[in-house]
Amino acid sequence: MEVRFNYSKANPEALQTMYKLEGFMKTSGLDPILYELIKIRASQINGCAFCLDMHTRDLSNLGETNQRINLISVWREAPIYSEREKAVLELTETVTNISVQGVPHEVYDRVREHFDEREYVTLIMAINTINAWNRIAISTGMFPGCM
């Protein structure tokens, strides 16, 4: 495999913009484990091996178990996630695939049982951020171990 080109060298301003989004996320108050769950689930849906490799390691470094990391793609059938985490994973799937059905009221309501309006917006920003990273990595041909 070969990376198509180094996007950070081709357009450093774009990389800085992405870092600003990450900076916002770090100061947003979002639980780092929830953020990694979002990153992993969106990366699974988008097929971004580079990001999956990175974020499964990051979640492991936060002390998460292999079982919880390995079962994220089948979270509905795995009783090891809290209702709060399930709401976030469902929202992640829905927003990542937003062209399919938008965000149904039922999904919104389940998320709002656990998060206020400000936190809801933060979750949307987290989902948008990883989706943008996925699209950059996939479009430029990044793969695990390429950097």
DSSP file with accessible surface (Angstrom, degrees, kcal/mol):
  #  RESIDUE AA STRUCTURE BP1 BP2  ACC     N-H-->O    O-->H-N    N-H-->O    O-->H-N    TCO  KAPPA ALPHA  PHI   PSI    X-CA   Y-CA   Z-CA
    1    1 A M              0   0  197      0, 0.0     2,-0.4     0, 0.0   142,-0.1   0.000 360.0 360.0 360.0 152.6    0.0    0.0    0.0
    2    2 A E        -     0   0  173    140,-0.1     2,-0.2   139,-0.0   144,-0.0  -0.998 360.0-120.2-143.2 132.4    1.1    3.5   -0.6
    3    3 A V        -     0   0   43     -2,-0.4   138,-0.2     1,-0.1     3,-0.1  -0.483  21.6-137.2 -66.3 137.6   -0.2    6.8    0.7
    4    4 A R  S    S-     0   0  179    136,-2.2     2,-0.3     1,-0.3   137,-0.1   0.926  72.5 -37.4 -64.2 -47.2   -1.4    9.0   -2.2
    5    5 A F        -     0   0  112    135,-0.9     2,-1.0    -3,-0.0    -1,-0.3  -0.958  63.4 -91.1-168.9 164.8    0.2   12.1   -0.7
    6    6 A N    >>  -     0   0   71     -2,-0.3     4,-2.1     1,-0.2     3,-0.8  -0.760  33.8-168.0 -88.0 101.6    0.8   13.8    2.6
    7    7 A Y  H 3> S+     0   0   37     -2,-1.0     4,-2.3     1,-0.2     8,-0.2   0.828  83.3  61.0 -62.2 -30.8   -2.2   16.1    3.0
    8    8 A S  H 34 S+     0   0   32      1,-0.2    -1,-0.2     2,-0.2     7,-0.1   0.836 110.6  40.3 -69.5 -28.2   -0.6   18.0    5.9
    9    9 A K  H <4 S+     0   0  169     -3,-0.8    -1,-0.2     2,-0.2    -2,-0.2   0.827 114.3  53.0 -83.0 -35.0    2.2   19.1    3.7
   10   10 A A  H  < S+     0   0   70     -4,-2.1    -2,-0.2     1,-0.3    -3,-0.2   0.845 133.1   6.8 -68.8 -33.3    0.0   19.8    0.7
   11   11 A N    >X  +     0   0   79     -4,-2.3     4,-1.4    -5,-0.2     3,-1.0  -0.557  64.3 173.8-152.3  78.2   -2.4   22.0    2.7
   12   12 A P  H 3> S+     0   0   60      0, 0.0     4,-2.4     0, 0.0     5,-0.2   0.812  80.5  62.9 -61.1 -27.1   -1.2   22.8    6.3
   13   13 A E  H 3> S+     0   0  131      1,-0.2     4,-1.9     2,-0.2     5,-0.1   0.874 100.7  52.7 -65.1 -36.2   -4.1   25.2    6.8
   14   14 A A  H <> S+     0   0   39     -3,-1.0     4,-2.0     2,-0.2    -1,-0.2   0.923 108.9  49.4 -64.2 -43.2   -6.5   22.4    6.4
   15   15 A L  H  X S+     0   0   18     -4,-1.4     4,-2.5     1,-0.2    -2,-0.2   0.918 109.0  52.5 -61.9 -42.0   -4.7   20.3    9.0
   16   16 A Q  H  X S+     0   0  101     -4,-2.4     4,-1.8     1,-0.2    -1,-0.2   0.879 106.5  53.8 -63.0 -36.0   -4.7   23.3   11.4
   17   17 A T  H  X S+     0   0   80     -4,-1.9     4,-1.7     2,-0.2    -1,-0.2   0.925 109.1  48.0 -63.2 -42.9   -8.5   23.6   10.9
   18   18 A M  H  X S+     0   0   15     -4,-2.0     4,-2.3     1,-0.2    -2,-0.2   0.901 108.9  53.9 -65.1 -39.5   -8.9   20.0   11.9
   19   19 A Y  H  X S+     0   0  125     -4,-2.5     4,-2.5     1,-0.2    -1,-0.2   0.849 104.4  55.9 -63.8 -31.9   -6.7   20.5   15.0
   20   20 A K  H  X S+     0   0  153     -4,-1.8     4,-2.3     2,-0.2    -1,-0.2   0.908 106.6  49.9 -66.0 -39.9   -8.9   23.4   16.0
   21   21 A L  H  X S+     0   0   48     -4,-1.7     4,-2.3     2,-0.2    -2,-0.2   0.934 111.8  47.9 -62.0 -44.4  -11.9   21.0   15.9
   22   22 A E  H  X S+     0   0   22     -4,-2.3     4,-2.3     1,-0.2    -2,-0.2   0.891 109.0  54.5 -63.0 -37.8   -9.9   18.6   18.1
   23   23 A G  H  X S+     0   0   34     -4,-2.5     4,-1.2     2,-0.2    -1,-0.2   0.916 107.9  49.3 -61.6 -42.5   -9.0   21.4   20.4
   24   24 A F  H >X S+     0   0   80     -4,-2.3     4,-0.6     1,-0.2     3,-0.5   0.931 110.2  51.4 -60.0 -44.6  -12.7   22.2   20.8
   25   25 A M  H >< S+     0   0    5     -4,-2.3     3,-1.0     1,-0.2     5,-0.5   0.903 106.0  54.3 -63.0 -38.5  -13.5   18.6   21.5
   26   26 A K  H 3< S+     0   0  159     -4,-2.3     3,-0.3     1,-0.2    -1,-0.2   0.798 116.0  38.6 -66.4 -27.6  -10.7   18.4   24.2
   27   27 A T  H << S+     0   0  117     -4,-1.2    -1,-0.2    -3,-0.5    -2,-0.2   0.387  93.8  89.3-101.5   3.5  -12.2   21.4   26.1
   28   28 A S  S << S-     0   0   25     -3,-1.0    -1,-0.2    -4,-0.6    -2,-0.1   0.627  95.6-119.3 -77.7 -17.5  -15.9   20.4   25.5
   29   29 A G        +     0   0   73     -4,-0.3     2,-0.2     1,-0.3    -3,-0.1   0.434  60.6 149.9  90.6  -1.2  -16.3   18.3   28.6
   30   30 A L        -     0   0   28     -5,-0.5    -1,-0.3     1,-0.1    -2,-0.1  -0.488  58.3-104.5 -67.9 132.1  -17.1   15.2   26.6
   31   31 A D     >  -     0   0   65     -2,-0.2     4,-2.4     1,-0.1     5,-0.2  -0.355  25.3-134.2 -55.2 126.1  -16.0   12.0   28.4
   32   32 A P  H  > S+     0   0   78      0, 0.0     4,-2.2     0, 0.0     5,-0.2   0.842 104.9  53.8 -57.7 -33.0  -12.9   10.8   26.6
   33   33 A I  H  > S+     0   0   42      2,-0.2     4,-2.5     1,-0.2     5,-0.2   0.938 108.8  48.4 -68.5 -42.1  -14.2    7.2   26.5
   34   34 A L  H  > S+     0   0    1      1,-0.2     4,-2.5     2,-0.2    -1,-0.2   0.915 110.2  52.6 -60.8 -41.5  -17.4    8.3   24.9
   35   35 A Y  H  X S+     0   0   15     -4,-2.4     4,-2.5     1,-0.2    -1,-0.2   0.921 109.8  47.7 -62.6 -41.2  -15.4   10.3   22.3
   36   36 A E  H  X S+     0   0   17     -4,-2.2     4,-2.7     2,-0.2     5,-0.2   0.895 109.2  53.8 -68.2 -36.5  -13.3    7.2   21.5
   37   37 A L  H  X S+     0   0    0     -4,-2.5     4,-2.7     2,-0.2     5,-0.2   0.929 110.3  48.0 -60.1 -43.4  -16.5    5.1   21.2
   38   38 A I  H  X S+     0   0    0     -4,-2.5     4,-2.5     1,-0.2     5,-0.3   0.941 111.9  49.4 -59.6 -48.7  -17.8    7.7   18.7
   39   39 A K  H  X S+     0   0   10     -4,-2.5     4,-2.0     1,-0.2    -2,-0.2   0.905 113.7  45.4 -60.3 -42.8  -14.5    7.7   16.8
   40   40 A I  H  X S+     0   0    0     -4,-2.7     4,-2.4     2,-0.2    -1,-0.2   0.948 113.6  47.5 -68.8 -46.5  -14.4    3.9   16.6
   41   41 A R  H  X S+     0   0   36     -4,-2.7     4,-2.2    -5,-0.2    -2,-0.2   0.931 114.7  45.6 -64.6 -43.4  -18.0    3.4   15.5
   42   42 A A  H  X S+     0   0    0     -4,-2.5     4,-2.7    -5,-0.2    -1,-0.2   0.925 112.7  51.6 -63.5 -40.9  -17.9    6.1   12.8
   43   43 A S  H  X>S+     0   0    0     -4,-2.0     5,-2.3    -5,-0.3     4,-1.0   0.860 108.6  51.7 -66.0 -34.6  -14.6    4.7   11.6
   44   44 A Q  H  <5S+     0   0   48     -4,-2.4     3,-0.4     2,-0.2    -1,-0.2   0.945 112.3  45.6 -63.2 -47.9  -16.0    1.2   11.4
   45   45 A I  H  <5S+     0   0   43     -4,-2.2    -2,-0.2     1,-0.2    -1,-0.2   0.914 116.7  44.7 -62.5 -42.7  -19.0    2.5    9.3
   46   46 A N  H  <5S-     0   0   37     -4,-2.7    -1,-0.2    -5,-0.2    -2,-0.2   0.604 108.2-124.1 -80.1 -11.6  -16.8    4.6    7.1
   47   47 A G  T  <5 +     0   0   56     -4,-1.0     2,-1.1    -3,-0.4    -3,-0.2   0.869  51.0 159.8  71.9  37.8  -14.2    1.8    6.6
   48   48 A C     >< +     0   0    2     -5,-2.3     4,-2.5     1,-0.2    -1,-0.2  -0.753  16.1 178.5 -97.8  94.7  -11.3    3.9    7.8
   49   49 A A  H  > S+     0   0   53     -2,-1.1     4,-2.5     1,-0.2     5,-0.2   0.871  79.6  56.9 -62.9 -38.3   -8.6    1.3    8.8
   50   50 A F  H  > S+     0   0   26     92,-0.4     4,-2.0     1,-0.2    -1,-0.2   0.955 112.5  39.9 -59.2 -50.1   -6.1    4.1    9.7
   51   51 A C  H  > S+     0   0    6      2,-0.2     4,-3.0     1,-0.2     5,-0.3   0.882 113.4  54.4 -70.2 -37.6   -8.5    5.7   12.2
   52   52 A L  H  X S+     0   0   45     -4,-2.5     4,-2.3     2,-0.2     5,-0.3   0.933 109.2  48.6 -60.0 -45.3   -9.7    2.4   13.6
   53   53 A D  H  X S+     0   0   56     -4,-2.5     4,-1.5    -5,-0.2    -2,-0.2   0.944 115.5  44.4 -59.5 -47.2   -6.2    1.3   14.3
   54   54 A M  H  X S+     0   0   60     -4,-2.0     4,-2.3    -5,-0.2    -2,-0.2   0.939 116.8  42.9 -63.8 -48.3   -5.4    4.6   16.1
   55   55 A H  H  X S+     0   0   10     -4,-3.0     4,-2.4     2,-0.2    -1,-0.2   0.791 108.4  55.8 -81.5 -25.4   -8.6    4.9   18.1
   56   56 A T  H  X S+     0   0   40     -4,-2.3     4,-2.1    -5,-0.3    -1,-0.2   0.913 112.2  46.0 -68.2 -37.4   -8.8    1.3   19.3
   57   57 A R  H  X S+     0   0  128     -4,-1.5     4,-2.5    -5,-0.3    -2,-0.2   0.922 111.7  51.5 -66.7 -41.8   -5.3    1.7   20.7
   58   58 A D  H  X S+     0   0   51     -4,-2.3     4,-1.0     2,-0.2    -2,-0.2   0.915 110.6  48.0 -61.3 -42.0   -6.3    5.1   22.2
   59   59 A L  H ><>S+     0   0    0     -4,-2.4     5,-1.9     1,-0.2     3,-0.6   0.909 110.4  51.7 -67.6 -38.3   -9.3    3.5   23.9
   60   60 A S  H ><5S+     0   0   53     -4,-2.1     3,-2.1     1,-0.2    -1,-0.2   0.922 105.9  55.2 -61.4 -41.3   -7.2    0.6   25.2
   61   61 A N  H 3<5S+     0   0  132     -4,-2.5    -1,-0.2     1,-0.3    -2,-0.2   0.734  99.6  61.2 -66.3 -20.0   -4.8    3.2   26.6
   62   62 A L  T <<5S-     0   0   81     -4,-1.0    -1,-0.3    -3,-0.6    -2,-0.2   0.408 127.7-100.0 -83.9   1.8   -7.7    4.7   28.5
   63   63 A G  T < 5S+     0   0   64     -3,-2.1    -3,-0.2     1,-0.3    -2,-0.2   0.538  70.6 152.7  95.3   7.9   -8.1    1.4   30.3
   64   64 A E      < -     0   0   26     -5,-1.9    -1,-0.3     1,-0.1     2,-0.1  -0.418  45.7-111.8 -72.3 147.3  -11.0    0.0   28.2
   65   65 A T     >  -     0   0   71      1,-0.1     4,-2.1    -2,-0.1     5,-0.2  -0.409  16.5-119.9 -77.9 156.5  -11.2   -3.8   28.0
   66   66 A N  H  > S+     0   0  112      1,-0.2     4,-3.3     2,-0.2     5,-0.2   0.877 113.5  58.1 -60.3 -37.9  -10.6   -5.7   24.8
   67   67 A Q  H  > S+     0   0  115      1,-0.2     4,-1.6     2,-0.2    -1,-0.2   0.941 107.6  44.5 -59.8 -48.2  -14.1   -7.1   25.0
   68   68 A R  H  4 S+     0   0   32      1,-0.2     4,-0.3     2,-0.2    -1,-0.2   0.876 116.6  47.1 -66.6 -34.6  -15.7   -3.6   25.0
   69   69 A I  H >< S+     0   0   12     -4,-2.1     3,-1.1     1,-0.2     4,-0.3   0.941 113.1  48.0 -69.2 -45.2  -13.4   -2.5   22.2
   70   70 A N  H 3< S+     0   0  114     -4,-3.3     3,-0.3     1,-0.2    -2,-0.2   0.745 111.5  49.9 -70.1 -23.5  -14.0   -5.6   20.1
   71   71 A L  T >< S+     0   0   56     -4,-1.6     3,-1.5    -5,-0.2    -1,-0.2   0.365  74.7 104.1-100.6   8.0  -17.8   -5.5   20.4
   72   72 A I  G X  S+     0   0    0     -3,-1.1     3,-1.5    -4,-0.3    -1,-0.2   0.896  77.9  56.8 -57.5 -39.9  -18.4   -1.9   19.5
   73   73 A S  G 3  S+     0   0   55     -3,-0.3    -1,-0.3     1,-0.3     3,-0.2   0.734 115.2  38.1 -66.7 -18.8  -19.7   -2.8   16.0
   74   74 A V  G X> S+     0   0   59     -3,-1.5     3,-1.7     1,-0.1     4,-0.6  -0.144  74.0 139.8-120.8  39.4  -22.3   -5.1   17.6
   75   75 A W  G X4  +     0   0   12     -3,-1.5     3,-0.8     1,-0.3     6,-0.3   0.781  64.9  63.7 -57.2 -30.3  -23.2   -2.9   20.6
   76   76 A R  G 34 S+     0   0  127      1,-0.2    -1,-0.3    -3,-0.2    -2,-0.1   0.839 109.2  39.8 -64.2 -33.1  -26.9   -3.6   20.3
   77   77 A E  G <4 S+     0   0  143     -3,-1.7    -1,-0.2    -6,-0.2    -2,-0.2   0.409 101.1  84.0 -95.1  -1.4  -26.3   -7.3   21.1
   78   78 A A    X<  -     0   0    7     -3,-0.8     3,-0.9    -4,-0.6    -1,-0.1  -0.911  61.1-159.6-110.0 115.6  -23.6   -6.7   23.7
   79   79 A P  T 3  S+     0   0  119      0, 0.0    -1,-0.1     0, 0.0    -4,-0.1   0.296  74.8  89.4 -76.8  15.2  -25.0   -6.0   27.3
   80   80 A I  T 3   +     0   0   48     -5,-0.1     2,-0.4   -13,-0.1   -12,-0.1   0.421  69.8  82.2 -94.7   2.0  -21.7   -4.4   28.3
   81   81 A Y  S <  S-     0   0    9     -3,-0.9     2,-0.0    -6,-0.3   -13,-0.0  -0.876  78.6-122.1-108.9 141.7  -22.5   -0.9   27.2
   82   82 A S     >  -     0   0   55     -2,-0.4     4,-2.8     1,-0.1     5,-0.2  -0.252  28.3-108.0 -71.8 164.2  -24.6    1.5   29.4
   83   83 A E  H  > S+     0   0  122      1,-0.2     4,-2.2     2,-0.2     5,-0.1   0.876 123.0  54.0 -60.0 -35.7  -27.8    3.0   28.1
   84   84 A R  H  > S+     0   0   87      2,-0.2     4,-1.9     1,-0.2    -1,-0.2   0.930 109.9  45.6 -63.7 -46.7  -26.0    6.3   27.8
   85   85 A E  H  > S+     0   0   27      1,-0.2     4,-2.8     2,-0.2    -2,-0.2   0.904 111.2  53.2 -65.1 -39.6  -23.2    4.7   25.7
   86   86 A K  H  X S+     0   0   44     -4,-2.8     4,-2.6     1,-0.2    -1,-0.2   0.896 106.9  52.1 -62.8 -39.8  -25.8    3.0   23.5
   87   87 A A  H  X S+     0   0    4     -4,-2.2     4,-2.4     2,-0.2    -1,-0.2   0.919 111.5  47.1 -61.9 -41.6  -27.6    6.3   22.9
   88   88 A V  H  X S+     0   0    1     -4,-1.9     4,-2.7     2,-0.2    -2,-0.2   0.915 112.1  49.3 -67.3 -42.3  -24.3    7.8   21.8
   89   89 A L  H  X S+     0   0    0     -4,-2.8     4,-2.4     2,-0.2    -2,-0.2   0.911 111.8  49.1 -65.2 -39.2  -23.4    4.9   19.5
   90   90 A E  H  X S+     0   0   26     -4,-2.6     4,-2.6     2,-0.2    -2,-0.2   0.925 111.8  48.3 -65.2 -43.4  -26.9    5.0   17.9
   91   91 A L  H  X S+     0   0    0     -4,-2.4     4,-3.0    -5,-0.2     5,-0.3   0.914 109.6  53.8 -62.3 -40.5  -26.5    8.7   17.3
   92   92 A T  H  X S+     0   0    0     -4,-2.7     4,-2.5     1,-0.2     5,-0.2   0.935 111.1  45.2 -59.3 -47.0  -23.1    8.2   15.8
   93   93 A E  H  X S+     0   0   19     -4,-2.4     4,-2.0     2,-0.2    -1,-0.2   0.925 114.8  48.4 -61.1 -45.1  -24.5    5.6   13.4
   94   94 A T  H  < S+     0   0   12     -4,-2.6     7,-0.3     2,-0.2     6,-0.2   0.926 115.3  42.1 -65.5 -45.2  -27.4    7.8   12.5
   95   95 A V  H >< S+     0   0   14     -4,-3.0     3,-1.5     1,-0.2    -1,-0.2   0.900 112.7  53.5 -71.5 -38.5  -25.4   11.0   11.9
   96   96 A T  H 3< S+     0   0   12     -4,-2.5     3,-0.2    -5,-0.3    -1,-0.2   0.889 120.1  34.7 -62.3 -35.4  -22.7    9.1   10.0
   97   97 A N  T >X S+     0   0   70     -4,-2.0     3,-2.4    -5,-0.2     4,-0.6  -0.179  79.8 143.6-106.5  39.4  -25.4    7.7    7.7
   98   98 A I  H <>  +     0   0   91     -3,-1.5     4,-2.3     1,-0.3     3,-0.2   0.757  60.9  65.2 -59.5 -26.0  -27.5   10.8    7.8
   99   99 A S  H 34 S+     0   0  118     -3,-0.2    -1,-0.3     1,-0.2    -2,-0.1   0.723  93.3  64.9 -70.3 -16.3  -28.6   10.5    4.2
  100  100 A V  H <4 S-     0   0  112     -3,-2.4    -1,-0.2    -6,-0.2    -2,-0.2   0.943 133.5 -24.4 -72.4 -48.9  -30.5    7.3    5.0
  101  101 A Q  H  < S-     0   0  127     -4,-0.6    -2,-0.2     1,-0.4    -3,-0.1   0.253  79.8-125.0-151.1  14.9  -33.1    8.7    7.4
  102  102 A G     <  -     0   0   27     -4,-2.3    -1,-0.4    -5,-0.3    -2,-0.1  -0.426  65.2 -44.0  67.7-149.0  -31.9   11.9    8.9
  103  103 A V        -     0   0   46     -2,-0.1    -1,-0.1    -8,-0.0   -12,-0.0  -0.918  67.9-140.2-117.4 101.4  -32.0   11.7   12.7
  104  104 A P    >>  -     0   0   23      0, 0.0     4,-2.3     0, 0.0     3,-0.5  -0.220  18.8-116.1 -60.1 151.8  -35.4   10.2   13.7
  105  105 A H  H 3> S+     0   0  144      1,-0.2     4,-3.1     2,-0.2     5,-0.2   0.853 114.6  59.0 -56.2 -36.3  -37.2   11.6   16.7
  106  106 A E  H 3> S+     0   0  112      2,-0.2     4,-2.1     1,-0.2    -1,-0.2   0.894 107.1  45.8 -63.5 -39.6  -36.8    8.3   18.6
  107  107 A V  H <> S+     0   0    4     -3,-0.5     4,-2.3     2,-0.2     5,-0.2   0.949 113.5  49.2 -67.3 -47.5  -33.0    8.5   18.3
  108  108 A Y  H  X S+     0   0   70     -4,-2.3     4,-2.7     1,-0.2    -2,-0.2   0.931 111.3  50.2 -55.9 -46.3  -33.0   12.2   19.4
  109  109 A D  H  X S+     0   0   89     -4,-3.1     4,-1.1     1,-0.2    -1,-0.2   0.896 108.6  51.5 -62.9 -40.6  -35.2   11.4   22.4
  110  110 A R  H  < S+     0   0   96     -4,-2.1     4,-0.4    -5,-0.2     3,-0.4   0.912 112.6  46.1 -63.7 -40.0  -33.0    8.5   23.5
  111  111 A V  H >X S+     0   0    0     -4,-2.3     3,-2.0     1,-0.2     4,-1.5   0.936 108.4  55.7 -67.1 -42.3  -30.0   10.8   23.4
  112  112 A R  H 3< S+     0   0   76     -4,-2.7    -1,-0.2     1,-0.3    -2,-0.2   0.706  92.4  70.9 -69.0 -15.6  -31.8   13.6   25.2
  113  113 A E  T 3< S+     0   0  143     -4,-1.1    -1,-0.3    -3,-0.4    -2,-0.2   0.774 116.0  24.5 -64.7 -23.1  -32.6   11.2   28.1
  114  114 A H  T <4 S+     0   0   64     -3,-2.0     2,-0.4    -4,-0.4    -2,-0.2   0.570 123.5  47.7-116.9 -16.8  -28.9   11.4   28.9
  115  115 A F     <  -     0   0    7     -4,-1.5    -1,-0.2     4,-0.0     2,-0.0  -0.987  68.0-134.3-136.0 140.3  -27.6   14.7   27.5
  116  116 A D     >  -     0   0   81     -2,-0.4     4,-2.5    -3,-0.1     5,-0.2  -0.185  44.4 -88.7 -80.4-179.3  -28.8   18.3   27.5
  117  117 A E  H  > S+     0   0  134      1,-0.2     4,-2.2     2,-0.2     5,-0.2   0.900 127.5  49.7 -59.7 -44.5  -29.0   20.5   24.4
  118  118 A R  H  > S+     0   0  191      1,-0.2     4,-2.0     2,-0.2    -1,-0.2   0.935 113.0  46.6 -61.4 -44.7  -25.4   21.8   24.8
  119  119 A E  H  > S+     0   0   77      1,-0.2     4,-2.6     2,-0.2    -2,-0.2   0.870 108.1  57.2 -66.2 -35.2  -24.1   18.3   25.2
  120  120 A Y  H  X S+     0   0   39     -4,-2.5     4,-2.3     2,-0.2    -1,-0.2   0.936 107.1  47.9 -60.0 -46.5  -26.1   17.1   22.2
  121  121 A V  H  X S+     0   0   86     -4,-2.2     4,-2.6     1,-0.2    -2,-0.2   0.912 109.6  53.7 -61.8 -40.1  -24.4   19.7   20.1
  122  122 A T  H  X S+     0   0   13     -4,-2.0     4,-2.5     1,-0.2    -2,-0.2   0.918 107.6  50.6 -60.8 -42.4  -21.1   18.6   21.4
  123  123 A L  H  X S+     0   0    1     -4,-2.6     4,-2.6     2,-0.2    -1,-0.2   0.921 109.6  50.4 -61.2 -43.4  -21.9   15.0   20.4
  124  124 A I  H  X S+     0   0   37     -4,-2.3     4,-2.8     1,-0.2    -2,-0.2   0.919 110.5  49.9 -61.4 -42.1  -22.8   16.2   16.9
  125  125 A M  H  X S+     0   0   56     -4,-2.6     4,-2.5     2,-0.2    -1,-0.2   0.902 109.8  51.1 -63.6 -38.8  -19.5   18.0   16.7
  126  126 A A  H  X S+     0   0    0     -4,-2.5     4,-2.1     2,-0.2     5,-0.2   0.934 112.3  46.2 -63.3 -44.5  -17.6   14.9   17.9
  127  127 A I  H  X S+     0   0    0     -4,-2.6     4,-2.2     1,-0.2    -2,-0.2   0.921 113.4  49.2 -64.9 -43.2  -19.3   12.8   15.2
  128  128 A N  H  X S+     0   0   77     -4,-2.8     4,-2.2    -5,-0.2    -1,-0.2   0.899 108.9  54.1 -62.4 -40.1  -18.7   15.4   12.6
  129  129 A T  H  X S+     0   0    0     -4,-2.5     4,-2.4     2,-0.2    -2,-0.2   0.952 111.0  42.6 -63.1 -49.3  -15.0   15.7   13.5
  130  130 A I  H  X S+     0   0    0     -4,-2.1     4,-3.0     1,-0.2     5,-0.2   0.893 111.8  55.3 -69.0 -33.8  -14.3   12.0   13.2
  131  131 A N  H  X S+     0   0   14     -4,-2.2     4,-2.1    -5,-0.2    -1,-0.2   0.915 109.0  48.2 -63.0 -37.9  -16.2   11.8   10.0
  132  132 A A  H  X S+     0   0   32     -4,-2.2     4,-2.2     2,-0.2    -2,-0.2   0.937 111.8  48.7 -65.6 -46.1  -14.1   14.6    8.6
  133  133 A W  H  X S+     0   0   36     -4,-2.4     4,-2.8     1,-0.2     5,-0.2   0.922 110.6  52.2 -58.7 -43.7  -10.9   12.8    9.7
  134  134 A N  H  X S+     0   0    0     -4,-3.0     4,-2.9     1,-0.2     5,-0.3   0.930 109.5  48.6 -57.8 -44.9  -12.1    9.5    8.2
  135  135 A R  H  X S+     0   0  117     -4,-2.1     4,-2.1     1,-0.2    -1,-0.2   0.871 112.1  48.4 -68.2 -35.2  -12.8   11.2    4.9
  136  136 A I  H  X S+     0   0   41     -4,-2.2     4,-1.7     2,-0.2     6,-0.2   0.955 114.5  45.5 -65.9 -50.1   -9.3   12.8    4.8
  137  137 A A  H  <>S+     0   0    4     -4,-2.8     5,-2.7     1,-0.2     4,-0.4   0.930 117.1  43.4 -62.1 -45.7   -7.6    9.6    5.7
  138  138 A I  H ><5S+     0   0   73     -4,-2.9     3,-1.2    -5,-0.2    -1,-0.2   0.933 113.2  51.4 -66.9 -45.0   -9.5    7.5    3.2
  139  139 A S  H 3<5S+     0   0   72     -4,-2.1    -1,-0.2    -5,-0.3    -2,-0.2   0.783 113.8  44.0 -65.0 -28.1   -9.3   10.0    0.4
  140  140 A T  T 3<5S-     0   0    8     -4,-1.7  -136,-2.2    -5,-0.2  -135,-0.9   0.371 115.9-112.3 -99.0   3.1   -5.5   10.4    0.7
  141  141 A G  T < 5 +     0   0   19     -3,-1.2    -3,-0.2    -4,-0.4    -4,-0.1   0.741  52.8 168.9  78.7  26.1   -4.9    6.6    1.1
  142  142 A M      < +     0   0   23     -5,-2.7   -92,-0.4    -6,-0.2    -1,-0.2  -0.401   5.9 176.2 -72.4 148.7   -3.8    6.5    4.7
  143  143 A F    >   -     0   0   42    -94,-0.1     3,-2.2   -93,-0.1     4,-0.2  -0.946  42.7 -65.1-147.0 161.2   -3.5    3.0    6.3
  144  144 A P  T 3  S+     0   0   53      0, 0.0   -94,-0.1     0, 0.0   -93,-0.1  -0.272 121.3  12.9 -53.6 129.8   -2.4    1.6    9.6
  145  145 A G  T 3  S+     0   0   67    -95,-0.1   -95,-0.0     1,-0.0    -3,-0.0   0.452  88.3 120.1  85.1   4.0    1.3    2.2   10.1
  146  146 A C    <         0   0   34     -3,-2.2  -143,-0.1  -144,-0.0    -1,-0.0   0.688 360.0 360.0 -77.3 -13.6    1.7    4.7    7.3
  147  147 A M              0   0  167     -4,-0.2    -2,-0.0     0, 0.0    -5,-0.0  -0.774 360.0 360.0-112.7 360.0    3.0    7.5    9.5
